[in-house]
Amino acid sequence: MTSTGTMVAIGQWTGRRTDDECRAVATQLGQRHPAWIIWWGPKTRRYWALPAEPLPPEPALEHVRPDGLEAAMREVEAWLGIGGTQTRGGASAPRRGSTARPQPRRETR
C-alpha cells in the first residue's frame, strides 16, 4: 500500500513512481518472498534483494522494475534450490543438486 492506502500492482508497472510507492512495492515483494530481504534504493532508483539466509555465493540482486527483480529472485531460487517457489506453469522449482540451470537473459536498456 502507498501512503494514501492504495495497493500498488507489481505486474502493472507504468511510468515513474514516488519513493513511497516503490517502498510499498518492495514491502509487497518481501511478503510474497519471505526467503529474501527486499528494499527500494531511493538514490539508485532500483529494487534490491538479498537472501535472508547466507548462500555461497551470496547473490545481491537489483533491478529497475519490481517484476524484473522478482524474475531474478525466482531464477536464483531455481538455480540454488531454495525458497520453495513455483514456476509460472505451477510446477515446483528444481531443488538443490538439480542439473537445471537458468538461461541468461538478454535485456535491452
CYANA upper distance limits for C-alpha pairs under 8 A (distance plus 0.5 A):
  1 MET  CA      5 GLY  CA      5.78
  1 MET  CA      6 THR  CA      5.50
  1 MET  CA      7 MET  CA      4.73
  1 MET  CA      8 VAL  CA      6.56
  1 MET  CA     21 GLU  CA      7.86
  1 MET  CA     24 ALA  CA      5.85
  1 MET  CA     25 VAL  CA      8.03
  2 THR  CA      6 THR  CA      5.92
  2 THR  CA      7 MET  CA      6.84
  2 THR  CA      8 VAL  CA      7.45
  2 THR  CA     20 ASP  CA      6.60
  2 THR  CA     21 GLU  CA      5.58
  2 THR  CA     24 ALA  CA      6.15
  3 SER  CA     20 ASP  CA      7.09
  3 SER  CA     21 GLU  CA      8.03
  8 VAL  CA     21 GLU  CA      7.38
  8 VAL  CA     24 ALA  CA      7.66
  8 VAL  CA     25 VAL  CA      6.77
  9 ALA  CA     13 TRP  CA      7.59
  9 ALA  CA     25 VAL  CA      8.22
 10 ILE  CA     25 VAL  CA      7.04
 10 ILE  CA     66 PRO  CA      6.81
 10 ILE  CA     67 ASP  CA      6.94
 11 GLY  CA     66 PRO  CA      8.37
 11 GLY  CA     67 ASP  CA      6.64
 13 TRP  CA     65 ARG  CA      8.05
 17 ARG  CA     21 GLU  CA      6.50
 17 ARG  CA     22 CYS  CA      6.84
 18 THR  CA     22 CYS  CA      6.77
 19 ASP  CA     23 ARG  CA      6.54
 19 ASP  CA     40 TRP  CA      8.34
 19 ASP  CA     42 PRO  CA      6.83
 20 ASP  CA     24 ALA  CA      6.70
 21 GLU  CA     25 VAL  CA      6.81
 22 CYS  CA     26 ALA  CA      6.73
 22 CYS  CA     40 TRP  CA      6.76
 23 ARG  CA     27 THR  CA      6.69
 23 ARG  CA     39 TRP  CA      7.32
 23 ARG  CA     40 TRP  CA      5.96
 24 ALA  CA     28 GLN  CA      6.76
 25 VAL  CA     29 LEU  CA      6.71
 25 VAL  CA     66 PRO  CA      7.81
 26 ALA  CA     30 GLY  CA      6.65
 26 ALA  CA     38 ILE  CA      6.40
 26 ALA  CA     39 TRP  CA      5.84
 26 ALA  CA     40 TRP  CA      6.51
 26 ALA  CA     47 TYR  CA      7.52
 26 ALA  CA     66 PRO  CA      8.04
 27 THR  CA     31 GLN  CA      6.80
 27 THR  CA     38 ILE  CA      7.73
 27 THR  CA     39 TRP  CA      7.81
 28 GLN  CA     32 ARG  CA      6.81
 29 LEU  CA     33 HIS  CA      6.48
 29 LEU  CA     38 ILE  CA      7.55
 29 LEU  CA     66 PRO  CA      8.40
 29 LEU  CA     70 GLU  CA      8.07
 30 GLY  CA     34 PRO  CA      6.18
 30 GLY  CA     36 TRP  CA      7.02
 30 GLY  CA     37 ILE  CA      6.94
 30 GLY  CA     38 ILE  CA      6.09
 33 HIS  CA     83 GLY  CA      8.25
 34 PRO  CA     52 ALA  CA      8.33
 35 ALA  CA     51 PRO  CA      6.50
 35 ALA  CA     52 ALA  CA      5.86
 35 ALA  CA     53 GLU  CA      7.83
 35 ALA  CA     83 GLY  CA      6.37
 36 TRP  CA     49 ALA  CA      6.75
 36 TRP  CA     50 LEU  CA      6.10
 36 TRP  CA     51 PRO  CA      4.87
 36 TRP  CA     52 ALA  CA      5.33
 37 ILE  CA     49 ALA  CA      5.94
 37 ILE  CA     50 LEU  CA      5.71
 37 ILE  CA     51 PRO  CA      6.53
 37 ILE  CA     52 ALA  CA      6.07
 38 ILE  CA     47 TYR  CA      7.74
 38 ILE  CA     48 TRP  CA      6.11
 38 ILE  CA     49 ALA  CA      4.86
 38 ILE  CA     50 LEU  CA      7.16
 39 TRP  CA     47 TYR  CA      6.41
 39 TRP  CA     48 TRP  CA      5.87
 39 TRP  CA     49 ALA  CA      7.05
 40 TRP  CA     45 ARG  CA      7.66
 40 TRP  CA     46 ARG  CA      6.54
 40 TRP  CA     47 TYR  CA      5.10
 40 TRP  CA     48 TRP  CA      6.69
 41 GLY  CA     45 ARG  CA      5.93
 41 GLY  CA     46 ARG  CA      5.93
 41 GLY  CA     47 TYR  CA      6.62
 41 GLY  CA     48 TRP  CA      7.55
 42 PRO  CA     46 ARG  CA      7.69
 45 ARG  CA     64 VAL  CA      7.23
 46 ARG  CA     62 GLU  CA      6.86
 46 ARG  CA     63 HIS  CA      5.99
 46 ARG  CA     64 VAL  CA      4.95
 46 ARG  CA     65 ARG  CA      7.62
 47 TYR  CA     62 GLU  CA      5.93
 47 TYR  CA     63 HIS  CA      5.91
 47 TYR  CA     64 VAL  CA      6.56
 47 TYR  CA     65 ARG  CA      7.46
 47 TYR  CA     66 PRO  CA      6.97
 47 TYR  CA     69 LEU  CA      7.30
 48 TRP  CA     60 ALA  CA      7.71
 48 TRP  CA     61 LEU  CA      6.08
 48 TRP  CA     62 GLU  CA      4.88
 48 TRP  CA     63 HIS  CA      7.28
 48 TRP  CA     69 LEU  CA      7.93
 49 ALA  CA     60 ALA  CA      6.52
 49 ALA  CA     61 LEU  CA      5.63
 49 ALA  CA     62 GLU  CA      6.93
 49 ALA  CA     69 LEU  CA      8.18
 49 ALA  CA     73 MET  CA      8.31
 50 LEU  CA     58 GLU  CA      8.01
 50 LEU  CA     59 PRO  CA      6.92
 50 LEU  CA     60 ALA  CA      5.65
 50 LEU  CA     61 LEU  CA      7.01
 51 PRO  CA     55 LEU  CA      7.70
 51 PRO  CA     58 GLU  CA      7.83
 51 PRO  CA     59 PRO  CA      7.83
 51 PRO  CA     60 ALA  CA      8.44
 54 PRO  CA     58 GLU  CA      6.68
 55 LEU  CA     59 PRO  CA      8.06
 61 LEU  CA     69 LEU  CA      7.51
 61 LEU  CA     72 ALA  CA      7.66
 61 LEU  CA     73 MET  CA      7.98
 62 GLU  CA     69 LEU  CA      6.65
 63 HIS  CA     68 GLY  CA      6.45
 63 HIS  CA     69 LEU  CA      5.64
 64 VAL  CA     68 GLY  CA      7.84
 64 VAL  CA     69 LEU  CA      8.21
 65 ARG  CA     69 LEU  CA      6.98
 66 PRO  CA     70 GLU  CA      6.66
 67 ASP  CA     71 ALA  CA      6.68
 68 GLY  CA     72 ALA  CA      6.77
 69 LEU  CA     73 MET  CA      6.68
 70 GLU  CA     74 ARG  CA      6.76
 71 ALA  CA     75 GLU  CA      6.72
 72 ALA  CA     76 VAL  CA      6.84
 73 MET  CA     77 GLU  CA      6.63
 74 ARG  CA     78 ALA  CA      6.55
 74 ARG  CA     85 THR  CA      7.80
 74 ARG  CA     87 THR  CA      8.35
 75 GLU  CA     79 TRP  CA      6.58
 75 GLU  CA    102 PRO  CA      6.64
 76 VAL  CA     80 LEU  CA      6.46
 76 VAL  CA     81 GLY  CA      8.45
 76 VAL  CA     82 ILE  CA      8.49
 77 GLU  CA     81 GLY  CA      5.84
 77 GLU  CA     82 ILE  CA      5.25
 77 GLU  CA     83 GLY  CA      6.30
 77 GLU  CA     84 GLY  CA      8.17
 77 GLU  CA     85 THR  CA      8.01
 77 GLU  CA     93 ALA  CA      8.00
 78 ALA  CA     82 ILE  CA      7.31
 78 ALA  CA     93 ALA  CA      5.73
 78 ALA  CA     94 PRO  CA      5.86
 78 ALA  CA     95 ARG  CA      7.36
 78 ALA  CA    100 ALA  CA      8.45
 78 ALA  CA    101 ARG  CA      8.22
 78 ALA  CA    102 PRO  CA      8.04
 79 TRP  CA     94 PRO  CA      7.79
 79 TRP  CA     95 ARG  CA      8.36
 79 TRP  CA     96 ARG  CA      7.86
 79 TRP  CA     98 SER  CA      8.44
 79 TRP  CA    100 ALA  CA      7.48
 79 TRP  CA    101 ARG  CA      6.17
 79 TRP  CA    102 PRO  CA      6.91
 80 LEU  CA     95 ARG  CA      7.47
 80 LEU  CA     96 ARG  CA      5.84
 80 LEU  CA     97 GLY  CA      8.35
 81 GLY  CA     93 ALA  CA      7.56
 81 GLY  CA     94 PRO  CA      6.23
 81 GLY  CA     95 ARG  CA      4.29
 81 GLY  CA     96 ARG  CA      4.54
 81 GLY  CA     97 GLY  CA      8.01
 81 GLY  CA     98 SER  CA      8.22
 82 ILE  CA     95 ARG  CA      7.38
 82 ILE  CA     96 ARG  CA      7.72
 84 GLY  CA     92 SER  CA      7.60
 84 GLY  CA     93 ALA  CA      7.22
 85 THR  CA     92 SER  CA      7.09
 85 THR  CA     93 ALA  CA      6.68
 86 GLN  CA     90 GLY  CA      6.01
 86 GLN  CA     91 ALA  CA      6.17
 86 GLN  CA     92 SER  CA      5.09
 86 GLN  CA     93 ALA  CA      5.86
 87 THR  CA     91 ALA  CA      6.09
 87 THR  CA     92 SER  CA      6.69
 87 THR  CA     93 ALA  CA      6.41
 94 PRO  CA     98 SER  CA      6.48
 94 PRO  CA    100 ALA  CA      7.43
